[in-house]
Amino acid sequence: MLVFLAFFIGVNAGGYFYQPPYIQEIFSASNYASTEGLVEIEASINSTTIHLTGECYEITFDVTQDQAYSIGRGLEKSIGERPLTHDIMKDMLDIFGIQVLQVKVDRYISDIYYATIILNQGNRILELDARPSDSIALAARTGSKLYIKRNILEMNGDYLC
């Protein structure tokens, strides 16, 4: 998780850092701003089951107890006695002036969901590949919008309305 901070610090300091395949700098703001094909969703958690709900559909999947605890704390906006990893991550983003623009669950491959976190610092946009559980925990803490690809929601979700 500190990789993206090293990237920002290295580039800002004039150094060159290897850019892993799960980090991509976007040079056109229109690439990240578009919500075409995406549905805004709300996340909730019940025990260790995440519920992603939007446009009359709901997707559920299970996470570990640690992931559920972090997501739950983020959704409740509760601060514990000691910070969790996602709390520290949010603090680092704030300190370095990095904004989470959006989080999107954008891939479903071999029964696994994948997410992307879109970050902004000044005039730079960065796209990070991430686990949905980490993405949801971070979005809950930063108040960022959470999206899912419409076709994933419709194919894998239960129709509620």
C-alpha positions as CSV (number, residue, x, y, z in Angstrom):
1,M,0.0,0.0,0.0
2,L,2.9,2.3,0.5
3,V,4.0,1.7,-3.1
4,F,1.8,4.4,-4.5
5,L,3.2,6.9,-2.0
6,A,6.8,6.0,-3.0
7,F,5.7,6.5,-6.6
8,F,4.4,10.0,-5.9
9,I,7.4,10.9,-3.7
10,G,9.9,9.5,-6.2
11,V,8.4,11.3,-9.2
12,N,8.0,14.6,-7.3
13,A,11.7,14.4,-6.1
14,G,12.8,13.9,-9.7
15,G,13.7,10.2,-9.3
16,Y,12.6,7.3,-11.4
17,F,10.8,4.4,-9.8
18,Y,9.8,1.1,-11.4
19,Q,6.1,1.2,-12.0
20,P,4.5,-2.1,-11.2
21,P,1.7,-3.3,-13.6
22,Y,-1.0,-2.6,-11.0
23,I,-0.2,1.1,-11.0
24,Q,-0.9,3.2,-14.0
25,E,-0.6,7.0,-14.4
26,I,-3.5,8.5,-16.4
27,F,-2.7,11.5,-18.5
28,S,-6.2,12.3,-19.6
29,A,-8.6,13.4,-17.0
30,S,-11.5,12.2,-19.1
31,N,-10.3,8.6,-18.6
32,Y,-11.0,8.5,-14.9
33,A,-13.9,10.9,-14.7
34,S,-16.3,8.9,-16.9
35,T,-18.9,6.9,-15.1
36,E,-20.2,5.5,-18.4
37,G,-21.1,1.8,-17.9
38,L,-20.8,2.2,-14.1
39,V,-23.5,2.2,-11.4
40,E,-23.0,4.0,-8.1
41,I,-23.4,1.6,-5.2
42,E,-23.6,1.6,-1.5
43,A,-21.7,-0.9,0.6
44,S,-22.8,-2.5,3.9
45,I,-21.6,-5.4,5.9
46,N,-23.3,-8.1,7.9
47,S,-20.9,-10.3,9.9
48,T,-18.3,-11.1,7.1
49,T,-20.6,-10.6,4.1
50,I,-20.3,-7.5,2.1
51,H,-23.4,-6.2,0.4
52,L,-23.0,-3.9,-2.7
53,T,-26.4,-2.4,-3.7
54,G,-27.4,-0.2,-6.6
55,E,-30.2,0.2,-9.1
56,C,-32.3,-2.6,-7.6
57,Y,-29.4,-5.1,-7.6
58,E,-27.3,-6.5,-4.8
59,I,-24.0,-8.4,-5.0
60,T,-22.8,-10.2,-1.9
61,F,-19.4,-11.8,-1.1
62,D,-17.6,-12.9,1.9
63,V,-14.4,-11.5,3.4
64,T,-12.2,-12.4,6.3
65,Q,-13.0,-11.3,9.8
66,D,-10.2,-8.7,9.8
67,Q,-11.4,-7.2,6.5
68,A,-15.0,-7.1,7.7
69,Y,-13.9,-5.4,10.9
70,S,-12.0,-2.7,9.0
71,I,-14.8,-2.2,6.6
72,G,-17.3,-2.0,9.4
73,R,-15.3,0.6,11.3
74,G,-14.9,2.6,8.1
75,L,-18.7,2.5,7.4
76,E,-19.5,3.4,11.0
77,K,-16.9,6.2,10.9
78,S,-15.6,4.9,14.2
79,I,-12.1,5.4,15.4
80,G,-10.7,2.7,17.7
81,E,-8.1,2.9,20.3
82,R,-5.4,2.0,17.7
83,P,-5.4,2.8,14.0
84,L,-6.0,0.1,11.4
85,T,-4.1,-0.1,8.2
86,H,-6.8,1.7,6.3
87,D,-6.9,4.4,8.9
88,I,-3.1,4.9,8.4
89,M,-3.5,4.8,4.7
90,K,-6.2,7.6,4.8
91,D,-3.9,9.7,7.1
92,M,-1.0,9.3,4.6
93,L,-3.2,10.3,1.7
94,D,-4.3,13.4,3.6
95,I,-0.8,14.4,4.6
96,F,0.5,14.1,1.1
97,G,-2.5,15.9,-0.4
98,I,-3.7,12.8,-2.3
99,Q,-7.5,12.6,-2.9
100,V,-9.4,9.4,-3.6
101,L,-11.5,10.4,-6.6
102,Q,-13.4,7.2,-7.0
103,V,-13.4,3.5,-6.3
104,K,-14.8,1.0,-8.8
105,V,-15.3,-2.7,-8.9
106,D,-14.5,-3.2,-12.5
107,R,-13.6,-6.8,-13.2
108,Y,-14.9,-10.2,-12.4
109,I,-12.5,-13.0,-13.5
110,S,-12.6,-16.6,-12.5
111,D,-15.1,-15.9,-9.6
112,I,-12.9,-13.1,-8.2
113,Y,-13.9,-9.4,-8.1
114,Y,-11.2,-6.8,-8.8
115,A,-11.3,-3.1,-8.0
116,T,-9.5,0.1,-9.1
117,I,-8.8,3.1,-6.9
118,I,-8.4,6.4,-8.8
119,L,-6.2,8.9,-6.9
120,N,-5.4,12.6,-7.6
121,Q,-2.5,14.7,-6.5
122,G,-2.4,18.2,-8.0
123,N,-2.7,17.6,-11.8
124,R,-1.7,14.0,-11.6
125,I,-4.1,11.0,-11.7
126,L,-3.1,7.5,-10.7
127,E,-5.0,4.3,-11.1
128,L,-4.3,1.5,-8.6
129,D,-5.4,-2.2,-8.9
130,A,-6.8,-3.2,-5.5
131,R,-8.9,-5.8,-3.7
132,P,-12.5,-4.8,-3.4
133,S,-12.3,-5.2,0.4
134,D,-9.4,-2.7,0.7
135,S,-11.1,-0.4,-1.8
136,I,-14.4,-0.4,0.1
137,A,-12.6,0.2,3.5
138,L,-10.7,3.1,2.0
139,A,-13.7,4.6,0.2
140,A,-15.7,4.4,3.5
141,R,-13.0,6.4,5.3
142,T,-12.5,9.0,2.6
143,G,-16.2,9.5,1.6
144,S,-15.3,8.5,-1.9
145,K,-18.0,7.3,-4.4
146,L,-18.1,3.6,-5.0
147,Y,-19.0,2.2,-8.4
148,I,-19.4,-1.2,-10.1
149,K,-19.6,-2.0,-13.7
150,R,-23.2,-2.4,-14.7
151,N,-22.7,-5.7,-16.5
152,I,-21.1,-7.2,-13.5
153,L,-23.9,-6.0,-11.2
154,E,-26.6,-7.3,-13.6
155,M,-24.9,-10.7,-14.2
156,N,-23.9,-11.5,-10.7
157,G,-26.4,-9.5,-8.6
158,D,-29.7,-10.5,-7.2
159,Y,-32.6,-8.3,-8.5
160,L,-34.4,-6.8,-5.5
161,C,-37.1,-4.6,-6.9
